[in-house]
């Protein structure tokens, strides 16, 4: 769950055909080497990434915020 909402997903058959693997948000943060944020800034996404999320990430991971600054607290 991101920003209080479930992510929009493709049907499972489409995900498989495209080689996509769904991962929950916390797992994605914990396993990724790079996390890139491209969300619009609104009430749901403000402070989407904060101390808790950064703490879940590997010490060697990179956070790339190409979105608005206030999305990261």
PDB file of N, CA, C, O and CB in Angstrom:
ATOM      1  N   UNK A   1       0.856  -1.177   0.000  1.00  0.00           N
ATOM      2  CA  UNK A   1       0.000   0.000   0.000  1.00  0.00           C
ATOM      3  C   UNK A   1       0.899   1.236   0.000  1.00  0.00           C
ATOM      4  O   UNK A   1       1.838   1.309   0.792  1.00  0.00           O
ATOM      5  CB  UNK A   1      -0.972   0.000   1.232  1.00  0.00           C
ATOM      6  N   UNK A   2       0.635   2.179  -0.850  1.00  0.00           N
ATOM      7  CA  UNK A   2       1.411   3.401  -0.967  1.00  0.00           C
ATOM      8  C   UNK A   2       0.472   4.581  -0.826  1.00  0.00           C
ATOM      9  O   UNK A   2      -0.544   4.651  -1.518  1.00  0.00           O
ATOM     10  CB  UNK A   2       2.179   3.456  -2.312  1.00  0.00           C
ATOM     11  N   UNK A   3       0.796   5.502   0.052  1.00  0.00           N
ATOM     12  CA  UNK A   3      -0.019   6.689   0.212  1.00  0.00           C
ATOM     13  C   UNK A   3      -1.456   6.395   0.592  1.00  0.00           C
ATOM     14  O   UNK A   3      -2.353   7.167   0.253  1.00  0.00           O
ATOM     15  CB  UNK A   3       0.006   7.476  -1.036  1.00  0.00           C
ATOM     16  N   UNK A   4      -1.695   5.278   1.299  1.00  0.00           N
ATOM     17  CA  UNK A   4      -3.025   4.938   1.742  1.00  0.00           C
ATOM     18  C   UNK A   4      -3.873   4.249   0.683  1.00  0.00           C
ATOM     19  O   UNK A   4      -5.038   3.937   0.928  1.00  0.00           O
ATOM     20  CB  UNK A   4      -3.710   6.156   2.199  1.00  0.00           C
ATOM     21  N   UNK A   5      -3.294   4.008  -0.500  1.00  0.00           N
ATOM     22  CA  UNK A   5      -4.049   3.361  -1.560  1.00  0.00           C
ATOM     23  C   UNK A   5      -3.278   2.147  -2.067  1.00  0.00           C
ATOM     24  O   UNK A   5      -2.048   2.107  -2.032  1.00  0.00           O
ATOM     25  CB  UNK A   5      -4.335   4.348  -2.713  1.00  0.00           C
ATOM     26  N   UNK A   6      -4.034   1.161  -2.538  1.00  0.00           N
ATOM     27  CA  UNK A   6      -3.405   0.016  -3.188  1.00  0.00           C
ATOM     28  C   UNK A   6      -2.877   0.477  -4.545  1.00  0.00           C
ATOM     29  O   UNK A   6      -3.516   1.293  -5.209  1.00  0.00           O
ATOM     30  CB  UNK A   6      -4.413  -1.182  -3.344  1.00  0.00           C
ATOM     31  N   UNK A   7      -1.722  -0.035  -4.964  1.00  0.00           N
ATOM     32  CA  UNK A   7      -1.229   0.353  -6.287  1.00  0.00           C
ATOM     33  C   UNK A   7      -2.119  -0.210  -7.394  1.00  0.00           C
ATOM     34  O   UNK A   7      -2.777  -1.236  -7.224  1.00  0.00           O
ATOM     35  CB  UNK A   7       0.217  -0.126  -6.479  1.00  0.00           C
ATOM     36  N   UNK A   8      -2.124   0.475  -8.511  1.00  0.00           N
ATOM     37  CA  UNK A   8      -2.859  -0.041  -9.665  1.00  0.00           C
ATOM     38  C   UNK A   8      -2.013  -1.132 -10.286  1.00  0.00           C
ATOM     39  O   UNK A   8      -0.841  -0.916 -10.594  1.00  0.00           O
ATOM     40  CB  UNK A   8      -3.187   1.090 -10.707  1.00  0.00           C
ATOM     41  N   UNK A   9      -2.596  -2.298 -10.469  1.00  0.00           N
ATOM     42  CA  UNK A   9      -1.875  -3.428 -11.029  1.00  0.00           C
ATOM     43  C   UNK A   9      -2.524  -3.884 -12.316  1.00  0.00           C
ATOM     44  O   UNK A   9      -3.715  -3.683 -12.551  1.00  0.00           O
ATOM     45  CB  UNK A   9      -1.814  -4.577 -10.032  1.00  0.00           C
ATOM     46  N   UNK A  10      -1.706  -4.500 -13.136  1.00  0.00           N
ATOM     47  CA  UNK A  10      -2.194  -5.169 -14.337  1.00  0.00           C
ATOM     48  C   UNK A  10      -2.778  -6.509 -13.907  1.00  0.00           C
ATOM     49  O   UNK A  10      -2.443  -7.003 -12.830  1.00  0.00           O
ATOM     50  CB  UNK A  10      -1.049  -5.355 -15.405  1.00  0.00           C
ATOM     51  N   UNK A  11      -3.632  -7.100 -14.710  1.00  0.00           N
ATOM     52  CA  UNK A  11      -4.078  -8.462 -14.418  1.00  0.00           C
ATOM     53  C   UNK A  11      -2.864  -9.393 -14.349  1.00  0.00           C
ATOM     54  O   UNK A  11      -1.871  -9.181 -15.046  1.00  0.00           O
ATOM     55  CB  UNK A  11      -5.093  -8.958 -15.496  1.00  0.00           C
ATOM     56  N   UNK A  12      -2.951 -10.420 -13.507  1.00  0.00           N
ATOM     57  CA  UNK A  12      -1.809 -11.313 -13.281  1.00  0.00           C
ATOM     58  C   UNK A  12      -1.251 -11.890 -14.570  1.00  0.00           C
ATOM     59  O   UNK A  12      -0.034 -12.008 -14.713  1.00  0.00           O
ATOM     60  CB  UNK A  12      -2.209 -12.439 -12.361  1.00  0.00           C
ATOM     61  N   UNK A  13      -2.109 -12.249 -15.505  1.00  0.00           N
ATOM     62  CA  UNK A  13      -1.638 -12.826 -16.773  1.00  0.00           C
ATOM     63  C   UNK A  13      -0.770 -11.821 -17.534  1.00  0.00           C
ATOM     64  O   UNK A  13       0.248 -12.198 -18.115  1.00  0.00           O
ATOM     65  CB  UNK A  13      -2.839 -13.264 -17.649  1.00  0.00           C
ATOM     66  N   UNK A  14      -1.165 -10.550 -17.533  1.00  0.00           N
ATOM     67  CA  UNK A  14      -0.365  -9.506 -18.199  1.00  0.00           C
ATOM     68  C   UNK A  14       0.960  -9.306 -17.485  1.00  0.00           C
ATOM     69  O   UNK A  14       1.994  -9.137 -18.131  1.00  0.00           O
ATOM     70  CB  UNK A  14      -1.138  -8.175 -18.251  1.00  0.00           C
ATOM     71  N   UNK A  15       0.937  -9.324 -16.139  1.00  0.00           N
ATOM     72  CA  UNK A  15       2.184  -9.184 -15.374  1.00  0.00           C
ATOM     73  C   UNK A  15       3.150 -10.316 -15.732  1.00  0.00           C
ATOM     74  O   UNK A  15       4.330 -10.076 -15.987  1.00  0.00           O
ATOM     75  CB  UNK A  15       1.895  -9.183 -13.845  1.00  0.00           C
ATOM     76  N   UNK A  16       2.643 -11.545 -15.748  1.00  0.00           N
ATOM     77  CA  UNK A  16       3.491 -12.702 -16.091  1.00  0.00           C
ATOM     78  C   UNK A  16       4.051 -12.575 -17.500  1.00  0.00           C
ATOM     79  O   UNK A  16       5.241 -12.798 -17.721  1.00  0.00           O
ATOM     80  CB  UNK A  16       2.695 -14.013 -15.964  1.00  0.00           C
ATOM     81  N   UNK A  17       3.196 -12.217 -18.454  1.00  0.00           N
ATOM     82  CA  UNK A  17       3.621 -12.094 -19.847  1.00  0.00           C
ATOM     83  C   UNK A  17       4.700 -11.028 -20.016  1.00  0.00           C
ATOM     84  O   UNK A  17       5.564 -11.153 -20.884  1.00  0.00           O
ATOM     85  CB  UNK A  17       2.426 -11.767 -20.734  1.00  0.00           C
ATOM     86  N   UNK A  18       4.656  -9.989 -19.200  1.00  0.00           N
ATOM     87  CA  UNK A  18       5.633  -8.905 -19.280  1.00  0.00           C
ATOM     88  C   UNK A  18       6.859  -9.166 -18.406  1.00  0.00           C
ATOM     89  O   UNK A  18       7.806  -8.379 -18.411  1.00  0.00           O
ATOM     90  CB  UNK A  18       4.986  -7.594 -18.874  1.00  0.00           C
ATOM     91  N   UNK A  19       6.844 -10.276 -17.653  1.00  0.00           N
ATOM     92  CA  UNK A  19       7.971 -10.585 -16.771  1.00  0.00           C
ATOM     93  C   UNK A  19       7.996  -9.741 -15.513  1.00  0.00           C
ATOM     94  O   UNK A  19       9.047  -9.569 -14.896  1.00  0.00           O
ATOM     95  CB  UNK A  19       9.259 -10.404 -17.509  1.00  0.00           C
ATOM     96  N   UNK A  20       6.844  -9.212 -15.131  1.00  0.00           N
ATOM     97  CA  UNK A  20       6.753  -8.375 -13.934  1.00  0.00           C
ATOM     98  C   UNK A  20       6.493  -9.237 -12.705  1.00  0.00           C
ATOM     99  O   UNK A  20       5.796 -10.249 -12.779  1.00  0.00           O
ATOM    100  CB  UNK A  20       5.642  -7.317 -14.091  1.00  0.00           C
ATOM    101  N   UNK A  21       7.059  -8.827 -11.581  1.00  0.00           N
ATOM    102  CA  UNK A  21       6.831  -9.508 -10.315  1.00  0.00           C
ATOM    103  C   UNK A  21       6.355  -8.467  -9.308  1.00  0.00           C
ATOM    104  O   UNK A  21       7.067  -7.505  -9.020  1.00  0.00           O
ATOM    105  CB  UNK A  21       8.128 -10.241  -9.814  1.00  0.00           C
ATOM    106  N   UNK A  22       5.157  -8.658  -8.775  1.00  0.00           N
ATOM    107  CA  UNK A  22       4.621  -7.730  -7.783  1.00  0.00           C
ATOM    108  C   UNK A  22       5.336  -7.923  -6.458  1.00  0.00           C
ATOM    109  O   UNK A  22       5.581  -9.054  -6.039  1.00  0.00           O
ATOM    110  CB  UNK A  22       3.102  -7.925  -7.611  1.00  0.00           C
ATOM    111  N   UNK A  23       5.670  -6.820  -5.798  1.00  0.00           N
ATOM    112  CA  UNK A  23       6.269  -6.864  -4.465  1.00  0.00           C
ATOM    113  C   UNK A  23       5.602  -5.794  -3.606  1.00  0.00           C
ATOM    114  O   UNK A  23       5.415  -4.669  -4.070  1.00  0.00           O
ATOM    115  CB  UNK A  23       7.823  -6.651  -4.528  1.00  0.00           C
ATOM    116  N   UNK A  24       5.241  -6.116  -2.369  1.00  0.00           N
ATOM    117  CA  UNK A  24       4.695  -5.101  -1.466  1.00  0.00           C
ATOM    118  C   UNK A  24       5.710  -3.967  -1.257  1.00  0.00           C
ATOM    119  O   UNK A  24       6.918  -4.173  -1.373  1.00  0.00           O
ATOM    120  CB  UNK A  24       4.309  -5.737  -0.104  1.00  0.00           C
ATOM    121  N   UNK A  25       5.211  -2.797  -0.956  1.00  0.00           N
ATOM    122  CA  UNK A  25       6.028  -1.577  -0.810  1.00  0.00           C
ATOM    123  C   UNK A  25       7.227  -1.786   0.114  1.00  0.00           C
ATOM    124  O   UNK A  25       8.353  -1.468  -0.268  1.00  0.00           O
ATOM    125  CB  UNK A  25       5.168  -0.432  -0.274  1.00  0.00           C
ATOM    126  N   UNK A  26       7.011  -2.314   1.321  1.00  0.00           N
ATOM    127  CA  UNK A  26       8.117  -2.490   2.271  1.00  0.00           C
ATOM    128  C   UNK A  26       9.163  -3.464   1.734  1.00  0.00           C
ATOM    129  O   UNK A  26      10.360  -3.254   1.928  1.00  0.00           O
ATOM    130  CB  UNK A  26       7.586  -2.988   3.621  1.00  0.00           C
ATOM    131  N   UNK A  27       8.723  -4.519   1.065  1.00  0.00           N
ATOM    132  CA  UNK A  27       9.663  -5.481   0.474  1.00  0.00           C
ATOM    133  C   UNK A  27      10.447  -4.819  -0.661  1.00  0.00           C
ATOM    134  O   UNK A  27      11.654  -5.021  -0.794  1.00  0.00           O
ATOM    135  CB  UNK A  27       8.908  -6.737  -0.050  1.00  0.00           C
ATOM    136  N   UNK A  28       9.764  -4.047  -1.457  1.00  0.00           N
ATOM    137  CA  UNK A  28      10.412  -3.334  -2.553  1.00  0.00           C
ATOM    138  C   UNK A  28      11.514  -2.418  -2.021  1.00  0.00           C
ATOM    139  O   UNK A  28      12.618  -2.391  -2.567  1.00  0.00           O
ATOM    140  CB  UNK A  28       9.379  -2.519  -3.351  1.00  0.00           C
ATOM    141  N   UNK A  29      11.219  -1.675  -0.967  1.00  0.00           N
ATOM    142  CA  UNK A  29      12.224  -0.795  -0.370  1.00  0.00           C
ATOM    143  C   UNK A  29      13.406  -1.590   0.171  1.00  0.00           C
ATOM    144  O   UNK A  29      14.558  -1.199  -0.015  1.00  0.00           O
ATOM    145  CB  UNK A  29      11.602   0.042   0.749  1.00  0.00           C
ATOM    146  N   UNK A  30      13.125  -2.698   0.837  1.00  0.00           N
ATOM    147  CA  UNK A  30      14.178  -3.491   1.472  1.00  0.00           C
ATOM    148  C   UNK A  30      15.095  -4.177   0.466  1.00  0.00           C
ATOM    149  O   UNK A  30      16.273  -4.388   0.754  1.00  0.00           O
ATOM    150  CB  UNK A  30      13.563  -4.527   2.373  1.00  0.00           C
ATOM    151  N   UNK A  31      14.577  -4.527  -0.703  1.00  0.00           N
ATOM    152  CA  UNK A  31      15.355  -5.320  -1.656  1.00  0.00           C
ATOM    153  C   UNK A  31      15.978  -4.509  -2.789  1.00  0.00           C
ATOM    154  O   UNK A  31      16.862  -5.008  -3.484  1.00  0.00           O
ATOM    155  CB  UNK A  31      14.487  -6.379  -2.240  1.00  0.00           C
ATOM    156  N   UNK A  32      15.540  -3.286  -2.985  1.00  0.00           N
ATOM    157  CA  UNK A  32      15.989  -2.505  -4.139  1.00  0.00           C
ATOM    158  C   UNK A  32      17.337  -1.846  -3.913  1.00  0.00           C
ATOM    159  O   UNK A  32      17.663  -1.425  -2.803  1.00  0.00           O
ATOM    160  CB  UNK A  32      14.969  -1.450  -4.476  1.00  0.00           C
ATOM    161  N   UNK A  33      18.114  -1.764  -4.981  1.00  0.00           N
ATOM    162  CA  UNK A  33      19.371  -1.013  -4.955  1.00  0.00           C
ATOM    163  C   UNK A  33      19.131   0.449  -5.305  1.00  0.00           C
ATOM    164  O   UNK A  33      19.868   1.330  -4.863  1.00  0.00           O
ATOM    165  CB  UNK A  33      20.391  -1.630  -5.927  1.00  0.00           C
ATOM    166  N   UNK A  34      18.097   0.701  -6.098  1.00  0.00           N
ATOM    167  CA  UNK A  34      17.699   2.056  -6.483  1.00  0.00           C
ATOM    168  C   UNK A  34      16.192   2.170  -6.326  1.00  0.00           C
ATOM    169  O   UNK A  34      15.448   1.282  -6.742  1.00  0.00           O
ATOM    170  CB  UNK A  34      18.137   2.389  -7.950  1.00  0.00           C
ATOM    171  N   UNK A  35      15.742   3.270  -5.720  1.00  0.00           N
ATOM    172  CA  UNK A  35      14.315   3.568  -5.610  1.00  0.00           C
ATOM    173  C   UNK A  35      14.128   4.928  -6.262  1.00  0.00           C
ATOM    174  O   UNK A  35      14.732   5.915  -5.841  1.00  0.00           O
ATOM    175  CB  UNK A  35      13.806   3.557  -4.097  1.00  0.00           C
ATOM    176  N   UNK A  36      13.295   4.977  -7.283  1.00  0.00           N
ATOM    177  CA  UNK A  36      13.073   6.212  -8.024  1.00  0.00           C
ATOM    178  C   UNK A  36      11.627   6.660  -7.822  1.00  0.00           C
ATOM    179  O   UNK A  36      10.694   5.898  -8.079  1.00  0.00           O
ATOM    180  CB  UNK A  36      13.390   6.021  -9.537  1.00  0.00           C
ATOM    181  N   UNK A  37      11.447   7.883  -7.368  1.00  0.00           N
ATOM    182  CA  UNK A  37      10.120   8.419  -7.045  1.00  0.00           C
ATOM    183  C   UNK A  37       9.676   9.350  -8.171  1.00  0.00           C
ATOM    184  O   UNK A  37      10.391  10.282  -8.540  1.00  0.00           O
ATOM    185  CB  UNK A  37      10.133   9.173  -5.671  1.00  0.00           C
ATOM    186  N   UNK A  38       8.475   9.083  -8.714  1.00  0.00           N
ATOM    187  CA  UNK A  38       7.924   9.875  -9.818  1.00  0.00           C
ATOM    188  C   UNK A  38       6.472  10.258  -9.538  1.00  0.00           C
ATOM    189  O   UNK A  38       5.701  10.456 -10.477  1.00  0.00           O
ATOM    190  CB  UNK A  38       8.019   9.095 -11.144  1.00  0.00           C
ATOM    191  N   UNK A  39       6.095  10.363  -8.295  1.00  0.00           N
ATOM    192  CA  UNK A  39       4.701  10.617  -7.920  1.00  0.00           C
ATOM    193  C   UNK A  39       4.371  12.107  -7.982  1.00  0.00           C
ATOM    194  O   UNK A  39       5.249  12.946  -7.779  1.00  0.00           O
ATOM    195  CB  UNK A  39       4.422  10.077  -6.510  1.00  0.00           C
ATOM    196  N   UNK A  40       3.106  12.439  -8.264  1.00  0.00           N
ATOM    197  CA  UNK A  40       2.692  13.830  -8.169  1.00  0.00           C
ATOM    198  C   UNK A  40       2.580  14.216  -6.694  1.00  0.00           C
ATOM    199  O   UNK A  40       2.287  13.369  -5.851  1.00  0.00           O
ATOM    200  CB  UNK A  40       1.343  14.062  -8.909  1.00  0.00           C
ATOM    201  N   UNK A  41       2.810  15.474  -6.388  1.00  0.00           N
ATOM    202  CA  UNK A  41       2.676  15.940  -5.009  1.00  0.00           C
ATOM    203  C   UNK A  41       1.212  16.244  -4.722  1.00  0.00           C
ATOM    204  O   UNK A  41       0.593  17.073  -5.388  1.00  0.00           O
ATOM    205  CB  UNK A  41       3.557  17.196  -4.754  1.00  0.00           C
ATOM    206  N   UNK A  42       0.668  15.558  -3.718  1.00  0.00           N
ATOM    207  CA  UNK A  42      -0.688  15.832  -3.251  1.00  0.00           C
ATOM    208  C   UNK A  42      -0.770  15.378  -1.795  1.00  0.00           C
ATOM    209  O   UNK A  42       0.234  14.954  -1.222  1.00  0.00           O
ATOM    210  CB  UNK A  42      -1.771  15.105  -4.146  1.00  0.00           C
ATOM    211  N   UNK A  43      -1.926  15.459  -1.207  1.00  0.00           N
ATOM    212  CA  UNK A  43      -2.086  15.092   0.207  1.00  0.00           C
ATOM    213  C   UNK A  43      -1.706  13.637   0.459  1.00  0.00           C
ATOM    214  O   UNK A  43      -1.186  13.315   1.528  1.00  0.00           O
ATOM    215  CB  UNK A  43      -3.527  15.334   0.657  1.00  0.00           C
ATOM    216  N   UNK A  44      -1.953  12.759  -0.497  1.00  0.00           N
ATOM    217  CA  UNK A  44      -1.647  11.325  -0.334  1.00  0.00           C
ATOM    218  C   UNK A  44      -0.148  11.029  -0.412  1.00  0.00           C
ATOM    219  O   UNK A  44       0.331  10.082   0.212  1.00  0.00           O
ATOM    220  CB  UNK A  44      -2.376  10.515  -1.398  1.00  0.00           C
ATOM    221  N   UNK A  45       0.597  11.841  -1.178  1.00  0.00           N
ATOM    222  CA  UNK A  45       2.016  11.536  -1.401  1.00  0.00           C
ATOM    223  C   UNK A  45       2.967  12.400  -0.581  1.00  0.00           C
ATOM    224  O   UNK A  45       4.162  12.112  -0.522  1.00  0.00           O
ATOM    225  CB  UNK A  45       2.342  11.696  -2.854  1.00  0.00           C
ATOM    226  N   UNK A  46       2.458  13.453   0.051  1.00  0.00           N
ATOM    227  CA  UNK A  46       3.342  14.294   0.871  1.00  0.00           C
ATOM    228  C   UNK A  46       3.964  13.432   1.973  1.00  0.00           C
ATOM    229  O   UNK A  46       3.258  12.738   2.704  1.00  0.00           O
ATOM    230  CB  UNK A  46       2.557  15.509   1.491  1.00  0.00           C
ATOM    231  N   UNK A  47       5.287  13.486   2.079  1.00  0.00           N
ATOM    232  CA  UNK A  47       6.051  12.697   3.046  1.00  0.00           C
ATOM    233  C   UNK A  47       5.851  11.195   2.861  1.00  0.00           C
ATOM    234  O   UNK A  47       5.855  10.434   3.829  1.00  0.00           O
ATOM    235  CB  UNK A  47       5.661  13.092   4.458  1.00  0.00           C
ATOM    236  N   UNK A  48       5.677  10.778   1.611  1.00  0.00           N
ATOM    237  CA  UNK A  48       5.528   9.366   1.269  1.00  0.00           C
ATOM    238  C   UNK A  48       6.756   8.575   1.709  1.00  0.00           C
ATOM    239  O   UNK A  48       6.641   7.434   2.155  1.00  0.00           O
ATOM    240  CB  UNK A  48       5.299   9.197  -0.242  1.00  0.00           C
ATOM    241  N   UNK A  49       7.927   9.187   1.582  1.00  0.00           N
ATOM    242  CA  UNK A  49       9.178   8.558   2.001  1.00  0.00           C
ATOM    243  C   UNK A  49       9.729   9.364   3.172  1.00  0.00           C
ATOM    244  O   UNK A  49      10.004  10.558   3.052  1.00  0.00           O
ATOM    245  CB  UNK A  49      10.217   8.484   0.817  1.00  0.00           C
ATOM    246  N   UNK A  50       9.883   8.688   4.301  1.00  0.00           N
ATOM    247  CA  UNK A  50      10.399   9.344   5.500  1.00  0.00           C
ATOM    248  C   UNK A  50      11.389   8.447   6.211  1.00  0.00           C
ATOM    249  O   UNK A  50      11.962   7.540   5.607  1.00  0.00           O
ATOM    250  CB  UNK A  50       9.258   9.723   6.446  1.00  0.00           C
ATOM    251  N   UNK A  51      11.586   8.696   7.471  1.00  0.00           N
ATOM    252  CA  UNK A  51      12.564   7.951   8.272  1.00  0.00           C
ATOM    253  C   UNK A  51      12.292   6.439   8.247  1.00  0.00           C
ATOM    254  O   UNK A  51      13.223   5.645   8.112  1.00  0.00           O
ATOM    255  CB  UNK A  51      12.549   8.458   9.721  1.00  0.00           C
ATOM    256  N   UNK A  52      11.028   6.045   8.376  1.00  0.00           N
ATOM    257  CA  UNK A  52      10.696   4.623   8.383  1.00  0.00           C
ATOM    258  C   UNK A  52      11.088   3.961   7.070  1.00  0.00           C
ATOM    259  O   UNK A  52      11.711   2.900   7.064  1.00  0.00           O
ATOM    260  CB  UNK A  52       9.206   4.425   8.645  1.00  0.00           C
ATOM    261  N   UNK A  53      10.720   4.591   5.958  1.00  0.00           N
ATOM    262  CA  UNK A  53      11.003   4.016   4.643  1.00  0.00           C
ATOM    263  C   UNK A  53      12.502   3.991   4.366  1.00  0.00           C
ATOM    264  O   UNK A  53      13.023   3.006   3.843  1.00  0.00           O
ATOM    265  CB  UNK A  53      10.279   4.805   3.548  1.00  0.00           C
ATOM    266  N   UNK A  54      13.188   5.063   4.712  1.00  0.00           N
ATOM    267  CA  UNK A  54      14.640   5.088   4.520  1.00  0.00           C
ATOM    268  C   UNK A  54      15.315   4.022   5.378  1.00  0.00           C
ATOM    269  O   UNK A  54      16.313   3.433   4.962  1.00  0.00           O
ATOM    270  CB  UNK A  54      15.207   6.480   4.860  1.00  0.00           C
ATOM    271  N   UNK A  55      14.779   3.771   6.566  1.00  0.00           N
ATOM    272  CA  UNK A  55      15.317   2.737   7.443  1.00  0.00           C
ATOM    273  C   UNK A  55      15.140   1.332   6.896  1.00  0.00           C
ATOM    274  O   UNK A  55      15.910   0.433   7.233  1.00  0.00           O
ATOM    275  CB  UNK A  55      14.671   2.828   8.783  1.00  0.00           C
ATOM    276  N   UNK A  56      14.137   1.135   6.059  1.00  0.00           N
ATOM    277  CA  UNK A  56      13.912  -0.170   5.438  1.00  0.00           C
ATOM    278  C   UNK A  56      14.893  -0.441   4.296  1.00  0.00           C
ATOM    279  O   UNK A  56      15.146  -1.592   3.939  1.00  0.00           O
ATOM    280  CB  UNK A  56      12.482  -0.260   4.922  1.00  0.00           C
ATOM    281  N   UNK A  57      15.436   0.630   3.733  1.00  0.00           N
ATOM    282  CA  UNK A  57      16.310   0.485   2.574  1.00  0.00           C
ATOM    283  C   UNK A  57      17.698   0.007   2.985  1.00  0.00           C
ATOM    284  O   UNK A  57      18.149   0.248   4.105  1.00  0.00           O
ATOM    285  CB  UNK A  57      16.413   1.809   1.819  1.00  0.00           C
ATOM    286  N   UNK A  58      18.362  -0.673   2.061  1.00  0.00           N
ATOM    287  CA  UNK A  58      19.747  -1.101   2.285  1.00  0.00           C
ATOM    288  C   UNK A  58      20.622   0.130   2.503  1.00  0.00           C
ATOM    289  O   UNK A  58      20.346   1.186   1.935  1.00  0.00           O
ATOM    290  CB  UNK A  58      20.275  -1.949   1.082  1.00  0.00           C
ATOM    291  N   UNK A  59      21.662   0.013   3.307  1.00  0.00           N
ATOM    292  CA  UNK A  59      22.559   1.157   3.504  1.00  0.00           C
ATOM    293  C   UNK A  59      23.231   1.609   2.204  1.00  0.00           C
ATOM    294  O   UNK A  59      23.647   2.762   2.088  1.00  0.00           O
ATOM    295  CB  UNK A  59      23.622   0.806   4.530  1.00  0.00           C
ATOM    296  N   UNK A  60      23.336   0.715   1.241  1.00  0.00           N
ATOM    297  CA  UNK A  60      23.979   1.033  -0.031  1.00  0.00           C
ATOM    298  C   UNK A  60      23.000   1.465  -1.116  1.00  0.00           C
ATOM    299  O   UNK A  60      23.416   1.777  -2.232  1.00  0.00           O
ATOM    300  CB  UNK A  60      24.754  -0.154  -0.511  1.00  0.00           C
ATOM    301  N   UNK A  61      21.698   1.489  -0.804  1.00  0.00           N
ATOM    302  CA  UNK A  61      20.678   1.842  -1.798  1.00  0.00           C
ATOM    303  C   UNK A  61      20.671   3.345  -2.060  1.00  0.00           C
ATOM    304  O   UNK A  61      21.084   4.142  -1.218  1.00  0.00           O
ATOM    305  CB  UNK A  61      19.286   1.381  -1.329  1.00  0.00           C
ATOM    306  N   UNK A  62      20.195   3.706  -3.237  1.00  0.00           N
ATOM    307  CA  UNK A  62      20.055   5.102  -3.629  1.00  0.00           C
ATOM    308  C   UNK A  62      18.583   5.444  -3.761  1.00  0.00           C
ATOM    309  O   UNK A  62      17.794   4.656  -4.283  1.00  0.00           O
ATOM    310  CB  UNK A  62      20.799   5.385  -4.948  1.00  0.00           C
ATOM    311  N   UNK A  63      18.219   6.640  -3.278  1.00  0.00           N
ATOM    312  CA  UNK A  63      16.876   7.170  -3.476  1.00  0.00           C
ATOM    313  C   UNK A  63      16.998   8.308  -4.480  1.00  0.00           C
ATOM    314  O   UNK A  63      17.723   9.274  -4.243  1.00  0.00           O
ATOM    315  CB  UNK A  63      16.228   7.656  -2.117  1.00  0.00           C
ATOM    316  N   UNK A  64      16.292   8.198  -5.596  1.00  0.00           N
ATOM    317  CA  UNK A  64      16.293   9.228  -6.633  1.00  0.00           C
ATOM    318  C   UNK A  64      14.900   9.844  -6.642  1.00  0.00           C
ATOM    319  O   UNK A  64      13.927   9.180  -6.998  1.00  0.00           O
ATOM    320  CB  UNK A  64      16.679   8.639  -8.052  1.00  0.00           C
ATOM    321  N   UNK A  65      14.805  11.107  -6.252  1.00  0.00           N
ATOM    322  CA  UNK A  65      13.511  11.777  -6.210  1.00  0.00           C
ATOM    323  C   UNK A  65      13.417  12.740  -7.383  1.00  0.00           C
ATOM    324  O   UNK A  65      13.946  13.850  -7.323  1.00  0.00           O
ATOM    325  CB  UNK A  65      13.308  12.522  -4.863  1.00  0.00           C
ATOM    326  N   UNK A  66      12.747  12.320  -8.448  1.00  0.00           N
ATOM    327  CA  UNK A  66      12.530  13.210  -9.585  1.00  0.00           C
ATOM    328  C   UNK A  66      11.190  13.931  -9.454  1.00  0.00           C
ATOM    329  O   UNK A  66      10.791  14.688 -10.339  1.00  0.00           O
ATOM    330  CB  UNK A  66      12.585  12.421 -10.905  1.00  0.00           C
ATOM    331  N   UNK A  67      10.510  13.689  -8.350  1.00  0.00           N
ATOM    332  CA  UNK A  67       9.219  14.313  -8.075  1.00  0.00           C
ATOM    333  C   UNK A  67       9.449  15.581  -7.241  1.00  0.00           C
ATOM    334  O   UNK A  67      10.569  16.084  -7.155  1.00  0.00           O
ATOM    335  CB  UNK A  67       8.263  13.317  -7.331  1.00  0.00           C
ATOM    336  N   UNK A  68       8.394  16.077  -6.644  1.00  0.00           N
ATOM    337  CA  UNK A  68       8.478  17.283  -5.822  1.00  0.00           C
ATOM    338  C   UNK A  68       9.152  16.969  -4.498  1.00  0.00           C
ATOM    339  O   UNK A  68       8.991  15.878  -3.951  1.00  0.00           O
ATOM    340  CB  UNK A  68       7.079  17.879  -5.581  1.00  0.00           C
ATOM    341  N   UNK A  69       9.909  17.931  -3.986  1.00  0.00           N
ATOM    342  CA  UNK A  69      10.675  17.765  -2.761  1.00  0.00           C
ATOM    343  C   UNK A  69       9.896  17.262  -1.555  1.00  0.00           C
ATOM    344  O   UNK A  69      10.375  16.360  -0.869  1.00  0.00           O
ATOM    345  CB  UNK A  69      11.289  19.036  -2.417  1.00  0.00           C
ATOM    346  N   UNK A  70       8.703  17.813  -1.262  1.00  0.00           N
ATOM    347  CA  UNK A  70       7.979  17.412  -0.059  1.00  0.00           C
ATOM    348  C   UNK A  70       7.486  15.959  -0.039  1.00  0.00           C
ATOM    349  O   UNK A  70       6.938  15.513   0.968  1.00  0.00           O
ATOM    350  CB  UNK A  70       6.820  18.305   0.114  1.00  0.00           C
ATOM    351  N   UNK A  71       7.673  15.224  -1.129  1.00  0.00           N
ATOM    352  CA  UNK A  71       7.310  13.815  -1.112  1.00  0.00           C
ATOM    353  C   UNK A  71       8.260  13.062  -0.190  1.00  0.00           C
ATOM    354  O   UNK A  71       7.880  12.061   0.416  1.00  0.00           O
ATOM    355  CB  UNK A  71       7.339  13.217  -2.540  1.00  0.00           C
ATOM    356  N   UNK A  72       9.489  13.543  -0.086  1.00  0.00           N
ATOM    357  CA  UNK A  72      10.476  12.938   0.825  1.00  0.00           C
ATOM    358  C   UNK A  72      10.603  13.827   2.042  1.00  0.00           C
ATOM    359  O   UNK A  72      10.852  15.026   1.919  1.00  0.00           O
ATOM    360  CB  UNK A  72      11.869  12.746   0.129  1.00  0.00           C
ATOM    361  N   UNK A  73      10.433  13.244   3.216  1.00  0.00           N
ATOM    362  CA  UNK A  73      10.534  13.987   4.471  1.00  0.00           C
ATOM    363  C   UNK A  73      11.910  13.726   5.058  1.00  0.00           C
ATOM    364  O   UNK A  73      12.236  14.247   6.125  1.00  0.00           O
ATOM    365  CB  UNK A  73       9.402  13.579   5.477  1.00  0.00           C
TER     366      UNK A  73
END
